[in-house]
Amino acid sequence: MNRGMGLAMMRNLVQRLIAPIDPPLMLIAGMLLLLAIGVMGSASPERLNAQLLNVVAALVVMRILAQLPPQRLMHMAVPVYLVGILLLIAVAVFGDVSKGARRWLNLGFMRAQPSELMKIAVPLLLAWFFQKREAMPRLRDYGIAVVLLLLPIVLIARQPDLGTAILVLAAGFYVIFFAGLSWKIMVGMAVSALAAAPLAWNLLHDYQRSRIITLFDPESDPLGKGFHIIQSTIAIGSGGIFGKGWRMGTQAQLEFIPERHTDFIFAVFSEEFGLFGNLLLLTLYTLLIGRGLMIAANAPTLFSRLLAGAVTMIFFTYAFVNMGMVSGILPVVGVPLPLISYGGTALVTLFVGIGILMSIHGHRMLVQK
């Protein structure tokens, strides 16, 4: 009798733990994590244990977010955004300087990078903003949304952290776009951006301008600014169709690839697993994005649809920008490969997004107000 009760309690506990988990989304994310562990064991085996701890922390955060109903997320939108802005201001005043950039805030017990928080806080706030104006958003509302978006971007770009600023910009833009921004306005914004390009060029730091120039002619500085692109493209090309095999890539194992465990881990993966490995990776990302968009399409409220759509497209932006810069078709801006690159903060942020998608899917039958 006691044994039967114990088994029943264990079964109920397991059911409660997995109840908010979306099986397809978890399966896809789990397969990406397996690839990440494998390539990390080759690119930087000394960091593998630390990354496994990061994975555990990320999964715990995902589980917590998956349990929260979207109504609770909507109520958190304004406080989370305001806290993020205050932390960014604190970074500008008190932040630690590392490699010429002021991006980290020393909290005593840990170092935090508040800009990562804005990747979730900005789409969360903008989704809440348009939910409040669901009936008929006016042009003025889109203008206010752009201001709310640009405020953290300016603070992040001043650190400087162009990669994170691009990701936050993309996350906010997706919400504004899904909220019904007309094509005429987007064309006007694009024309204005092109007209402001010369001014923006002058505002860039010297190293940022060098990265853009090197993109078009990496051979102009093969041992300096062009070294990253040259070595990564050599690694990708040398992988061929089937790859050289796990831990058999010469570029990675001989340490020709810089930052091979973070921003340039795609080059390591390509050299070792070749075209077939890349097709598998692209397929998993496509399935992840497709599942996220399906959740967004079936969401019951405007807030849930906008938030799910933006969070899903963040994964697309991560993957597109990282693969583009490693392949030499985009400037190097310091964007990790989603769920694959080493790093605790970025991994937790991405799993926060997955947890939000699970929350929206798991509570889709509830009436949200």
Backbone hydrogen bonds, N-H to C=O, Kabsch-Sander energy under -0.5 kcal/mol:
donor,donor_aa,acceptor,acceptor_aa,energy
5,M,1,M,-2.3
6,G,2,N,-2.5
7,L,3,R,-2.4
8,A,4,G,-2.1
9,M,5,M,-2.5
10,M,6,G,-2.4
11,R,7,L,-2.5
12,N,8,A,-2.5
13,L,9,M,-2.2
14,V,10,M,-2.4
15,Q,11,R,-2.4
16,R,12,N,-2.1
17,L,13,L,-2.1
18,I,14,V,-2.2
19,A,15,Q,-1.3
21,I,18,I,-1.3
26,M,22,D,-2.7
27,L,23,P,-2.6
28,I,24,P,-2.2
29,A,25,L,-2.4
30,G,26,M,-2.6
31,M,27,L,-2.1
32,L,28,I,-2.0
33,L,29,A,-2.2
34,L,30,G,-2.0
35,L,31,M,-2.0
36,A,32,L,-2.3
37,I,33,L,-2.7
38,G,34,L,-2.1
39,V,35,L,-2.6
40,M,36,A,-2.4
41,G,37,I,-1.8
42,S,38,G,-0.5
42,S,39,V,-0.6
43,A,39,V,-3.2
44,S,40,M,-2.4
47,R,44,S,-2.1
48,L,45,P,-1.2
51,Q,47,R,-2.2
52,L,48,L,-2.2
53,L,49,N,-1.8
54,N,50,A,-1.9
55,V,51,Q,-2.3
56,V,52,L,-2.1
57,A,53,L,-2.4
58,A,54,N,-2.5
59,L,55,V,-2.5
60,V,56,V,-2.1
61,V,57,A,-2.2
62,M,58,A,-2.5
63,R,59,L,-2.4
64,I,60,V,-2.0
65,L,61,V,-2.5
66,A,62,M,-2.5
67,Q,63,R,-1.2
68,L,64,I,-1.0
72,R,69,P,-1.0
73,L,69,P,-1.5
74,M,70,P,-2.5
75,H,71,Q,-1.9
76,M,72,R,-1.3
77,A,73,L,-0.6
77,A,74,M,-0.8
80,V,76,M,-2.5
81,Y,77,A,-2.1
82,L,78,V,-2.6
83,V,79,P,-2.5
84,G,80,V,-2.3
85,I,81,Y,-2.3
86,L,82,L,-2.4
87,L,83,V,-2.4
88,L,84,G,-2.1
89,I,85,I,-2.2
90,A,86,L,-2.3
91,V,87,L,-2.2
92,A,88,L,-2.0
93,V,89,I,-1.4
94,F,90,A,-3.9
95,G,90,A,-0.6
95,G,91,V,-1.8
96,D,104,W,-2.4
98,S,96,D,-0.5
98,S,101,A,-2.9
101,A,98,S,-1.5
102,R,159,Q,-2.7
103,R,96,D,-0.7
103,R,101,A,-0.8
104,W,96,D,-1.0
105,L,112,A,-3.0
107,L,105,L,-0.8
107,L,110,M,-2.9
109,F,107,L,-1.1
112,A,105,L,-2.6
112,A,110,M,-0.5
116,E,113,Q,-1.9
117,L,113,Q,-0.5
117,L,114,P,-0.7
118,M,114,P,-0.9
119,K,115,S,-0.5
119,K,116,E,-1.2
120,I,117,L,-1.3
121,A,117,L,-2.6
122,V,118,M,-2.0
124,L,120,I,-2.0
125,L,121,A,-2.5
126,L,122,V,-2.6
127,A,123,P,-2.3
128,W,124,L,-1.9
129,F,125,L,-2.7
130,F,126,L,-2.3
131,Q,127,A,-1.8
132,K,128,W,-1.7
134,E,131,Q,-1.2
141,D,138,R,-0.5
142,Y,138,R,-1.6
143,G,139,L,-1.9
144,I,140,R,-2.3
145,A,141,D,-2.3
146,V,142,Y,-2.1
147,V,143,G,-1.8
148,L,144,I,-2.5
149,L,145,A,-1.7
150,L,146,V,-2.7
151,L,147,V,-2.0
153,I,149,L,-1.1
154,V,150,L,-2.6
155,L,151,L,-1.6
156,I,152,P,-2.5
157,A,153,I,-2.9
158,R,154,V,-1.5
159,Q,156,I,-1.5
161,D,156,I,-0.7
163,G,333,V,-0.7
165,A,161,D,-2.1
166,I,162,L,-2.3
167,L,163,G,-1.9
168,V,164,T,-2.7
169,L,165,A,-2.4
170,A,166,I,-2.5
171,A,167,L,-2.5
172,G,168,V,-2.4
173,F,169,L,-2.6
174,Y,170,A,-2.3
175,V,171,A,-1.2
176,I,172,G,-2.0
177,F,173,F,-3.0
178,F,174,Y,-2.8
179,A,175,V,-1.6
180,G,177,F,-1.6
181,L,176,I,-1.2
186,M,182,S,-1.8
187,V,183,W,-2.6
188,G,184,K,-2.2
189,M,185,I,-2.5
190,A,186,M,-2.4
191,V,187,V,-2.4
192,S,188,G,-2.4
193,A,189,M,-2.4
194,L,190,A,-2.2
195,A,191,V,-2.3
196,A,192,S,-1.8
197,A,194,L,-0.9
200,A,196,A,-2.6
201,W,197,A,-2.6
202,N,198,P,-1.5
203,L,199,L,-1.2
204,L,200,A,-0.9
204,L,201,W,-0.6
209,R,205,H,-2.2
210,S,206,D,-2.2
211,R,207,Y,-1.7
212,I,208,Q,-1.5
213,I,209,R,-2.4
214,T,210,S,-2.8
215,L,211,R,-1.4
216,F,212,I,-0.9
216,F,213,I,-0.7
217,D,213,I,-1.2
220,S,217,D,-1.7
221,D,218,P,-1.4
224,G,221,D,-1.3
226,G,221,D,-2.4
227,F,224,G,-1.3
230,I,226,G,-2.4
231,Q,227,F,-2.5
232,S,228,H,-2.2
233,T,229,I,-2.4
234,I,230,I,-1.9
235,A,231,Q,-2.0
236,I,232,S,-2.3
237,G,233,T,-2.4
238,S,234,I,-2.4
239,G,235,A,-1.0
239,G,236,I,-0.5
240,G,237,G,-1.0
243,G,239,G,-1.9
244,K,271,E,-2.2
245,G,272,E,-2.2
248,M,245,G,-2.2
253,Q,249,G,-2.5
254,L,250,T,-2.3
255,E,252,A,-1.5
256,F,251,Q,-2.6
257,I,251,Q,-1.2
260,R,257,I,-0.7
262,T,259,E,-1.2
264,F,259,E,-2.2
265,I,262,T,-1.3
267,A,264,F,-0.7
268,V,264,F,-1.0
269,F,265,I,-2.4
270,S,266,F,-2.6
271,E,267,A,-2.2
272,E,268,V,-1.9
273,F,269,F,-2.5
274,G,270,S,-1.9
275,L,240,G,-1.7
276,F,241,I,-2.4
277,G,273,F,-1.9
278,N,274,G,-2.0
279,L,275,L,-2.5
280,L,276,F,-2.1
281,L,277,G,-2.3
282,L,278,N,-2.8
283,T,279,L,-2.3
284,L,280,L,-2.2
285,Y,281,L,-2.2
286,T,282,L,-2.5
287,L,283,T,-2.5
288,L,284,L,-2.4
289,I,285,Y,-2.6
290,G,286,T,-2.8
291,R,287,L,-2.7
292,G,288,L,-2.1
293,L,289,I,-2.5
294,M,290,G,-2.0
295,I,291,R,-2.2
296,A,292,G,-2.2
297,A,293,L,-2.5
298,N,294,M,-1.6
299,A,296,A,-1.0
305,R,301,T,-2.3
306,L,302,L,-2.8
307,L,303,F,-2.5
308,A,304,S,-2.6
309,G,305,R,-2.4
310,A,306,L,-2.3
311,V,307,L,-2.7
312,T,308,A,-2.2
313,M,309,G,-2.1
314,I,310,A,-1.3
315,F,311,V,-1.0
315,F,312,T,-0.7
316,F,312,T,-1.1
317,T,313,M,-2.3
318,Y,314,I,-2.8
319,A,315,F,-2.4
320,F,316,F,-2.9
321,V,317,T,-2.6
322,N,318,Y,-2.5
323,M,319,A,-2.5
324,G,320,F,-2.1
325,M,321,V,-2.5
326,V,322,N,-2.4
327,S,323,M,-1.8
328,G,324,G,-0.5
329,I,324,G,-2.7
330,L,324,G,-1.4
333,V,331,P,-0.7
337,L,262,T,-0.6
340,I,337,L,-1.9
341,S,337,L,-2.4
342,Y,261,H,-2.9
347,L,343,G,-1.0
348,V,344,G,-2.7
349,T,345,T,-2.3
350,L,346,A,-2.2
351,F,347,L,-2.2
352,V,348,V,-1.9
353,G,349,T,-1.6
354,I,350,L,-1.9
355,G,351,F,-2.5
356,I,352,V,-2.2
357,L,353,G,-2.1
358,M,354,I,-2.3
359,S,355,G,-2.3
360,I,356,I,-2.5
361,H,357,L,-2.3
362,G,358,M,-3.0
363,H,359,S,-1.8
364,R,361,H,-1.1
366,L,363,H,-1.4
368,Q,366,L,-0.6
